[in-house]
Amino acid sequence: MTAFILKRLGIGLATLVLASIVVFAVMEILPGDPAQLMLGFNATEDALQALRNEMGLNDPVLWRYFAWVGGMLIGDFGNSYTYSSPVIELIGERAIVSLPLAVISLILSTLIAIPVGMFAAARRGSVADTSVMGVTQLGVAIPNFWFALLLIYLFAVWLRLVPAGGFPGWSGGIWPGVRSLLLPAVALALPQAAILARVTRSAMLEVLGEDYIRTARAKGMPRRVVLWRHALRNALIPVLTIMGLQFAFLLAGTIIIENVFYLPGLGRLVFQAITQRDLIVVEGVVMLLVASVVIVNLAVDLTYALVDPRLRARA
Amino acid sequence: MSLLEIENLKLSIGDTPILKDIDLTLETGEVMGLVGESGSGKSMTALTVMQLLPHAAKASGRVTFDGIDILAAPEDAMNRLRGDDIGMVFQEPMTALNPVKTIGEQVAEGIRWHTGASRANAEARARAILDRVGLPERQFPLTRYPHELSGGQRQRVVIAIACALKPKLLIADEPTTALDVVLQAQILELLRDLVQEDRMGLLLISHDLAVVTDMADRVTIMRHGEVMETGETARTLSQQKHPYTRQLAEASVHVPDRRTKAGTDAEPLLQVTGAEKDYPIRRTSLFGPPRHFRAVDGVSFSLAPGQSKALVGRSGCGKSTLARMILALDHPTGGSIRFDGTELTGRTEAELKPSRRNMQVVFQDPYGSFNPRHKVERLVAEPLHLLEPQPSPADRRDRVAQALVDVGMSPADMDKYPHEFSGGQRQRLSIARAVITRPRLIVADEPVSALDVSIRAQILDLFADLNQRLGVAYLFITHDLTVARAITDQVLVMHEGRIVEEGDTNRVFDNPRSDAARALVEAAPDLERAIARRLAAAQ
């Protein structure tokens, strides 16, 4: 087991190094001079040169790469050109919105998807199964911003249960924060739940055809009990894989929903940084996202081993 | 009133009739053998009693167990019966247990479900029944997972689950078909003892007449969803009144007509000298030296042209590994394998090509060894790529046609797809594929063990015929001594990677000298001996 964890950590680390090289290289190739952007097009060549020197843009490439990586290792992601504040602070401010949003969405989506998928699998081919799968098809197809607008109209404008957008911060207590994240979380969770429910259903169907399900039924346990006790855990591996991918997406791919609900999250930070050529911020956020994907994958791999003793033995 | 009474049972799945007017009774403490070939409806009869039929199945007639009308019983009532009063053991032990639950959980689960016992109490009872089925606590604590157990051990766990609550009726559906003969004998003995101890009724389903004769008080013989004959075992099988019973009995002891080849003075076709194969074992420590498992250990033998030799041994003894090395599909760790005067070890694929065309293989499973999307012509013609120069398309078709005729099929079959053929026909196709290059050696890995006895007899005849007509030599890998006797002149007995005995097939089996050979012979079901024992016991 220790060897397994060490190996996974090694792979994760290698992924990070590779990602850092790619991110750095891409940023080098991109057109646009940050110094010019900061000072505007009327700046003198002397001023530009001075700023470039100050920002280290004239140093050799390798030197800049190692300075950047070394800085990140000690938590120094550099300073943003446009916000004039440390990147790590910017990320921190946004992460306290994005991270809870992703976690709430994932919990919501799992709580909806797994029972729905199991329900459909248990009644394969029935009207209930067909209609549930039809709804999930719709869930996959509907764009989440449109769904988000619908939610705002219903719950914020009409019923006035939650705010229509914005984020009050966590200083006023947990509830106001969570309240303003609820609608965006639902808007994010439902399409994810639709995908996850379909994955759960097909994984369950495969497992339900296995011999050990028949053995369990021959013990005299009703179908429902066999479903939860014997089938679910065996069906979890593909479900966990998808959940891992979805969590990574929820962390970074939420820019549209963040815009619809006017949330100061990581997605918007990255978007603004790209439009303003604030490369240091882009690099920092991308590396952070790569790191979180690596961590999530590591967690998923470890969960596999928890779920399936055969993987534990092989590990 | 009998424990189990089945009257006029009809079953259909969709519009397909599966069972027609089945009648069967089973008394408390009685062993009933249910015999038939695949598709005869034996398993469906059992699943009807359990009410674990596929969704589309519709049953009518009357099935009563212990006075309860099974066909009319609501699901709740069936749940109370299953696992408590009726236990069931299935065919495939490798997949019958949940891979993510410990054996303790899986045995205790049914006990808790039916008796409401506490966890500790149920685990104590699970421990007791696992001890009883031969899985002692020292080696097999409750915390073991199924993947840590062998097939025979897993089948013992399945039996423990089925017998944990001392059911009145135990249904065993081909409980030993997936196991080797020695394990089969052990599992059958365990079942017999358990049934006697608790006076269970046992419905033993099998395609193997010898197994059923040894175990059952009465037999019911089924074919195409109908009962052909039913009666007391000794009388039914000794008199063989019903033509189908006679046909089954004859097929299961069938010996093809063939002359034995003497010509051992000729240059050997295949010469294996000191062959070894090591497989790495997963390291237990990160820094320890890599460890190996020796699957084949210093095996030497030779095979003359046209000779038929059996390679017998228990599962995992290294038979298949040895065969793979002879076929140059696996590199030996040591030793030499010469085929037709050419050394095979250490050759490149291009250098092996001429040898490959002279040796072909027939596998066990006629379903898994064909690509379902290709037509027979393409499938049978596969080995022709070994020929040089390449035959023309017309020549290819001629050769395929000839190969199909060789195996008793029609040239017109070459435009069909594999799914259009039965299991026996598919095995003929795989033999056609093997003979198309006119090889001098065919390695056959359990080529008839997936087939019904009557089909098996025909395929054995075909092997014998090809041996006579084409002079092809066989290496027959099998765990079935009846098959080895029927088709081979010489036998090699393999045990834990070594050849422990060799000689004339009949002489070795009549008078085995090594422990391994003796264990195989004693465990092997033999219909004639079983009938004789039954008759002796009856008098």
Interface residues (C-beta under 8 A of the other chain):
Chain A: A3 E210 D211 Y212 R214 T215 A216 R217 A218 K219 G220 M221 P222 R229 H230 R233 N234 V307 D308 P309 R310 A313 R314
Chain B: M50 L52 E75 D76 M78 N79 R80 L81 R82 G83 D84 G87 M88 F90 E92 T95 A96 L97 N98 P99 V100 K101 Q106 E109 G110 W113 H114 Y145 H147 E148 V158 I161 A162 R282 L286
